[in-house]
């Protein structure tokens, strides 16, 4: 019985370690594709290099972003001329909220697929 428990624990450990390394909340590289609920537009958010730097791509926005960690969420902050763009992705429910503050103020929200790492 003891050997069976040790064997099962040994088999579970690599799975737990693999899941932890692919978790976007722990700094891993990833890409997440999202779709706007309001207009059906595509949103792609990515992190490369396991840093606090990422990338945002939409129909109207394309550029580097600073990533700020939250509780089960990541905020992508992008400054575009006089506009400040924030995408907040909640990894509990895979939804996002986007807002633009500045001359081109806007709001958007939508859902995301599982992060690809």
N, C-alpha and C positions, 0 to 999 in steps of 0.2 A: 504493500500500500504506500509506504513512504517513498519507494522508488518511483511509483506511478505519479505521485504528487510532484516530485522533483522533475520528472520528465515533462509533465504538463507545464510546470512553471518555466522550464527552460525553453519550451516551444513558444510560449506566450511572450517572452521577453523580446525576441527580435521583432515581433509584430508591434509591440508597444513602442519600441525604439524607432522603428520605421515610421509609425504614425506620428510620433513626436517630431521627427526631422522634417516631415512634409507639412507641418502645421504652419499656415501663414502667420499665425499670431506669435510664433517663436522666432521669427526672423528668417524663415526659409524663403528661397526663391519661389515665386508662383505667378500664375496668370489666372485671372478670374474674368469670365465673360458674363455680362449682364445685359438685360433688356429693359428699356424704359416702359413703365406702365402707361404713361401719358401719350407717347407718340410711337412706340415700338422701335425706337432707335437703339443701336448697339452701343455698349460701353465696354471697353476693355481696360482693366487695371492690372498692373504688373509690378513685381519687385525683382530686381536682379542684383546679385552680388551680396545678398544677405545684409543689406545696409538699411538706412532709413530713407533711401532714395528709391523712387519708383517712376512709373510712367502712366499717363492717362491718354486714351484715344477714344474720341467720339466723332460724330459728324462735324462738330464745330470746334472741338478742343483737341489739341495734340501737343503733348509736352511732358517735361519732367515734373515730378511732384515730390514733396517731402512727405514721408509717412510717419504718422503719429499714432502710437498704440493706445488703445483704450480697453475697457473691460469687454472682452470678446468682440472687439471691433478694431478696425483700422481706419484712420482718416487720411485721405490723400489730399494734400494742400498744393494748389497750383496757382501761381500768379501770372496773369495774362494781361499785359498792358496795365490798365487801371482797374481790372476786375480780379477779385479773389475767388477762386473756385475751390469748393470743398466737396469731396465725395466721402461719405461715411458708410462703410460696409459692415453690417452686423453679421458675424459668422455663426451666430446661433440660429438665425432664421434665413440667412442668405438674402437679405434685402439691402437696398442702398437708398440713401437720401443724398441729394445733390443740391447745393445752393451756389449761386453766383451773386456776390455783393459788388456793387459798383455800377457804372453806366449801363451795363447789359444785364441787370439783375434778372434772375430766373430761379425757379425751383423745379426739381424733378425727383422722381422716385421710381424704383423698379425692383426686379428680382435678379439674382445672380445664380449661376451654376456652381457646382463644386469647384474649388480651386484646383488648378492643375500645377503640379510641382515637379 
